[in-house]
Amino acid sequence: MAAGAASPRERYRSQVRAEIKERAWEQIATAGASGLSLNAIAKELGMSGPALYRYFGGRDELITELIRDAYRSLADTFRAAAGSGGGLPGLARALRGWALEDRQRYFLVYGTPVPGYHAPDDITVIAREIMSALLEVCAAAGTGTAAPDGFDAHLADHGQWAGDHAYPPAVLHRALVFWSRLHGVLSLELAGHFTGMGFDPELLFAVEVEGLTAGR
């Protein structure tokens, strides 16, 4: 076997884990993450409950894997968008495209928290990669001519969430506004709250992006 090549047993294990995650996403689509049942997944796959627990130690471990995959997917999407030169509009399009591609994935990480679940520290590290890409693009775009306000002053002493990056408060402010407003529009759209209102949510999103990129 070539160095670094997976053994047949490892390949089989990886395949079964992927099938378990696929069934988990199907359950989440119908019952939500709080209704995730490893025993039900085992039954669908023709396995016993104890056999499935050899692949995932419990519900929380499976949820963690799904969340980790989701955050990694968005982090990679953001990093590619940030490097493409499209600026904040490009980042916004990447966010909406990623969200619409799989709304269950979106809601797992940006929807209602799963009761009783606490994500491990490495999930936070991946989430910070996403914000890091946004901060880089915001810094490159500048902060416009708006005078500092009270929130800028507050962020001067409350910017720990930006990690080790020494961005000025105005950049942190712009990133937070961008993040909050676009997620607000996306959450309403994906949850179906615009259904029946007769307008195109994509145009509303585009107008929000235009307003956000025109300056504060």
C-alpha positions as CSV (number, residue, x, y, z in Angstrom):
1,M,0.0,0.0,0.0
2,A,1.4,3.4,-0.9
3,A,2.4,5.7,1.9
4,G,-0.6,7.7,3.1
5,A,-3.1,5.6,1.2
6,A,-6.2,4.6,3.2
7,S,-6.7,1.0,4.0
8,P,-9.9,-0.8,2.8
9,R,-11.2,-0.7,6.4
10,E,-10.5,3.0,6.6
11,R,-12.3,3.6,3.3
12,Y,-15.3,1.6,4.5
13,R,-15.5,3.5,7.7
14,S,-15.3,6.8,5.9
15,Q,-18.1,5.6,3.5
16,V,-20.4,4.6,6.4
17,R,-19.8,7.8,8.2
18,A,-20.7,9.7,5.1
19,E,-23.9,7.7,4.7
20,I,-24.8,8.4,8.4
21,K,-24.3,12.1,7.8
22,E,-26.5,12.0,4.7
23,R,-29.3,10.3,6.6
24,A,-28.8,12.9,9.4
25,W,-29.4,15.7,7.0
26,E,-32.5,14.1,5.8
27,Q,-33.8,13.8,9.3
28,I,-32.9,17.4,10.0
29,A,-34.9,18.5,6.9
30,T,-38.0,16.9,8.3
31,A,-37.7,17.1,12.1
32,G,-35.0,19.6,12.8
33,A,-31.7,19.0,14.5
34,S,-33.4,18.6,17.9
35,G,-35.2,15.6,16.5
36,L,-32.1,13.8,15.3
37,S,-32.2,10.1,16.3
38,L,-29.2,7.8,15.8
39,N,-31.3,4.8,16.4
40,A,-33.6,5.8,13.5
41,I,-30.6,6.3,11.3
42,A,-29.2,2.9,12.2
43,K,-32.6,1.3,11.3
44,E,-32.6,3.1,7.9
45,L,-29.1,1.8,7.2
46,G,-29.9,-1.8,8.4
47,M,-27.6,-1.5,11.4
48,S,-28.1,-2.0,15.1
49,G,-28.0,1.0,17.4
50,P,-24.7,-0.2,19.1
51,A,-23.1,-0.7,15.7
52,L,-23.8,2.8,14.6
53,Y,-22.2,4.1,17.8
54,R,-18.9,2.7,16.6
55,Y,-19.0,5.5,14.0
56,F,-20.3,8.3,16.1
57,G,-20.3,8.3,19.9
58,G,-23.6,10.0,20.2
59,R,-26.0,12.6,18.9
60,D,-23.8,15.5,19.9
61,E,-20.8,14.1,18.1
62,L,-22.8,13.7,14.9
63,I,-24.2,17.2,15.2
64,T,-20.7,18.5,15.7
65,E,-19.5,16.8,12.6
66,L,-22.3,18.3,10.6
67,I,-21.7,21.8,12.0
68,R,-18.0,21.4,11.4
69,D,-18.6,20.5,7.7
70,A,-21.0,23.4,7.3
71,Y,-18.6,26.0,8.8
72,R,-15.7,24.6,6.8
73,S,-17.7,24.8,3.6
74,L,-18.6,28.4,4.2
75,A,-15.1,29.3,5.3
76,D,-13.7,27.9,2.1
77,T,-16.4,29.7,0.1
78,F,-15.6,33.0,1.8
79,R,-11.9,32.6,1.4
80,A,-12.3,31.9,-2.4
81,A,-14.6,34.9,-2.7
82,A,-12.3,37.2,-0.8
83,G,-9.4,36.2,-3.0
84,S,-11.3,36.7,-6.3
85,G,-11.3,40.5,-6.1
86,G,-15.0,40.9,-6.0
87,G,-15.0,42.9,-2.8
88,L,-18.0,43.1,-0.5
89,P,-20.5,42.5,-3.3
90,G,-18.7,39.3,-4.2
91,L,-18.6,38.1,-0.6
92,A,-22.4,38.9,-0.4
93,R,-23.1,36.8,-3.5
94,A,-21.0,34.0,-2.2
95,L,-22.9,34.0,1.1
96,R,-26.3,34.0,-0.5
97,G,-25.3,31.3,-3.0
98,W,-24.0,29.1,-0.1
99,A,-27.2,29.6,1.9
100,L,-29.6,28.8,-1.0
101,E,-27.6,25.7,-1.9
102,D,-28.7,24.0,1.3
103,R,-31.0,25.8,3.6
104,Q,-30.9,23.1,6.3
105,R,-27.1,23.5,6.5
106,Y,-27.6,27.2,6.8
107,F,-30.2,26.9,9.6
108,L,-28.1,24.4,11.5
109,V,-25.3,27.0,12.0
110,Y,-27.3,30.3,11.9
111,G,-30.8,29.2,13.1
112,T,-32.2,28.3,16.5
113,P,-29.5,26.7,18.7
114,V,-30.0,23.0,19.4
115,P,-31.2,22.6,23.0
116,G,-28.6,21.1,25.2
117,Y,-25.8,21.1,22.6
118,H,-22.5,22.9,23.1
119,A,-20.0,23.1,20.2
120,P,-16.3,22.3,20.9
121,D,-13.7,25.0,20.6
122,D,-12.5,23.9,17.1
123,I,-15.9,25.0,15.7
124,T,-15.2,28.5,17.0
125,V,-11.9,28.5,15.3
126,I,-13.5,27.7,11.9
127,A,-16.2,30.3,12.5
128,R,-13.4,32.9,13.1
129,E,-12.0,32.1,9.7
130,I,-15.2,33.2,8.1
131,M,-15.2,36.5,10.0
132,S,-11.5,37.0,9.3
133,A,-12.2,36.9,5.5
134,L,-15.0,39.4,6.0
135,L,-12.8,41.7,8.0
136,E,-10.1,41.6,5.4
137,V,-12.5,42.6,2.6
138,C,-14.0,45.3,4.7
139,A,-10.6,46.7,5.5
140,A,-9.7,46.7,1.8
141,A,-12.9,48.5,0.9
142,G,-12.3,51.3,3.4
143,T,-14.8,52.8,5.8
144,G,-16.1,55.8,3.9
145,T,-16.4,59.3,5.2
146,A,-18.8,58.7,8.1
147,A,-17.8,60.2,11.4
148,P,-17.1,57.8,14.3
149,D,-20.2,57.2,16.4
150,G,-20.9,55.7,19.8
151,F,-20.7,52.2,18.6
152,D,-17.2,52.8,17.1
153,A,-16.1,54.0,20.5
154,H,-17.6,50.9,22.1
155,L,-15.8,48.6,19.7
156,A,-12.5,50.2,20.5
157,D,-12.6,48.2,23.8
158,H,-14.8,45.3,22.6
159,G,-13.2,44.0,19.5
160,Q,-11.9,40.7,21.0
161,W,-14.1,38.7,18.6
162,A,-11.9,39.9,15.7
163,G,-9.0,37.8,17.1
164,D,-5.5,39.0,16.7
165,H,-6.3,41.4,13.8
166,A,-5.6,45.0,14.6
167,Y,-8.5,46.5,12.6
168,P,-9.8,50.0,13.5
169,P,-13.3,50.2,15.1
170,A,-14.8,51.5,11.9
171,V,-13.8,48.3,10.0
172,L,-15.2,46.1,12.8
173,H,-18.4,48.2,12.7
174,R,-18.8,47.8,9.0
175,A,-18.2,44.0,9.2
176,L,-20.9,43.6,11.9
177,V,-23.5,45.7,10.0
178,F,-22.8,43.8,6.8
179,W,-23.0,40.4,8.6
180,S,-26.1,41.2,10.6
181,R,-28.2,42.8,7.8
182,L,-27.5,40.2,5.2
183,H,-28.2,37.3,7.6
184,G,-31.4,39.1,8.5
185,V,-32.6,39.1,4.9
186,L,-31.4,35.6,4.2
187,S,-33.0,34.1,7.3
188,L,-36.4,35.6,6.4
189,E,-36.1,34.4,2.8
190,L,-35.0,30.9,3.7
191,A,-37.7,30.5,6.3
192,G,-40.3,31.4,3.7
193,H,-41.4,34.7,5.3
194,F,-41.4,36.5,2.0
195,T,-43.5,33.8,0.3
196,G,-46.7,35.3,-1.1
197,M,-45.6,38.9,-0.7
198,G,-45.1,39.2,-4.5
199,F,-41.5,40.6,-4.7
200,D,-38.2,39.0,-5.6
201,P,-36.0,38.4,-2.5
202,E,-32.9,38.4,-4.7
203,L,-33.6,42.0,-5.6
204,L,-34.1,43.0,-2.0
205,F,-30.8,41.3,-1.1
206,A,-29.1,43.2,-4.0
207,V,-30.5,46.5,-2.7
208,E,-29.2,45.8,0.8
209,V,-25.8,44.9,-0.6
210,E,-25.7,48.1,-2.6
211,G,-26.6,50.2,0.4
212,L,-24.0,48.4,2.5
213,T,-21.2,48.8,0.0
214,A,-22.0,52.5,-0.8
215,G,-20.6,53.5,2.6
216,R,-21.9,53.6,6.2
